[in-house]
């Protein structure tokens, strides 16, 4: 079936839905397509904090900070916004000294050093082996699935057409201009197309020779059931080998998200759960909060994140293809970028200038087709020497093949899993039991079906 629209958005995650909402409010006829709405964005930490963000991102951060509050007021039903602050946990004197520097220079941060003060700030009976706690009053988080549901209903109420469970097969091109998309069952003709589909964005661009590099990174999402008092604020535990996030969920459980090098398959596209990593993370968080000491793991899944080479997202027009826009590669910081990205893309589609300078985030900064054109132009002018940076980048882009990465690691994953289960845990139905017969995990998922 054929449809028509002013703008078709590929990707029903937070960025895609907010972009659709902004475009709809700007008077555009919008279609939104996603292959799996029920899970889009569930893996993102969904926490907005200012500490550690690069200076070039500050305008987007500050814009998003204001827009989240405005969004909560403009949508008819609650979007799951929780402005309880965010805490950063330190377990060492060195990190406490770093936190002290932040607290001394930024008014929104307060550093707490005594167990009594930390427990009071978190509204819990006691804290664990914490050296200090840095509290950011402006930090907040969302219940991501609640936000997605509220935004989707608001979109439909406003007249947007939403195509769920429908993967985009290809982009429709006419004389280097995007004129729509094609799915298995539908064809949507549009004046503009915005790709907000994470790693899938790069795959769609490859069909006409554009290579948008995004490296894989893995994140483990662990749901714990607890019996003790837990903080209402999310807690961030910043490690040399990775980061741990602890935050409450709507269903009464506690969500723990880990991304880091303790996971042997971290820099791969694999979605297999690494059980030693899970066990280590659960032990680590139990040392922070006593309520987690007897926590039970209810669900576990590993998901892949799209990470850009310079850790900045791809935002804006694709110069070599008229009518095409990209909003992808958020490096697991979708919550921070989403409102600013949505507003900027909607303004671009309307032919207006964004309120934020998108130059540092241009998708053209890494597109291989443009690099090739630049090299050809240089050769024509008698300068056929690539810089070392250009040569290294070209080699990296040409060698990026996620499918080959999967093939290479498949054997090692199977071997490690077999060795681990033989020496430690064994599968018994929906339980993993250690060699002494104790149940370690009540339910473990190796797919991407867990939601909030």
Beta strands, then each sheet from edge to edge (+ up, - down):
strand 1: 2-10
strand 2: 30-33
strand 3: 47-48
strand 4: 81-82
strand 5: 86-90
strand 6: 109-112
strand 7: 132-136
strand 8: 140-142
strand 9: 161-163
strand 10: 168-173
strand 11: 178-183
strand 12: 187-195
strand 13: 215-225
strand 14: 234-239
strand 15: 242-248
strand 16: 254-260
strand 17: 296-307
strand 18: 314-317
strand 19: 324-328
strand 20: 425-428
strand 21: 431-434
strand 22: 439-441
sheet 1: 9+ 2+ 1+ 12+ 11- 10+
sheet 2: 9+ 2+ 1+ 12+ 19+ 18-
sheet 3: 3+ 8- 4+
sheet 4: 6+ 7- 5+ 14+ 15- 16+ 13- 17+
sheet 5: 20+ 21- 22+
end
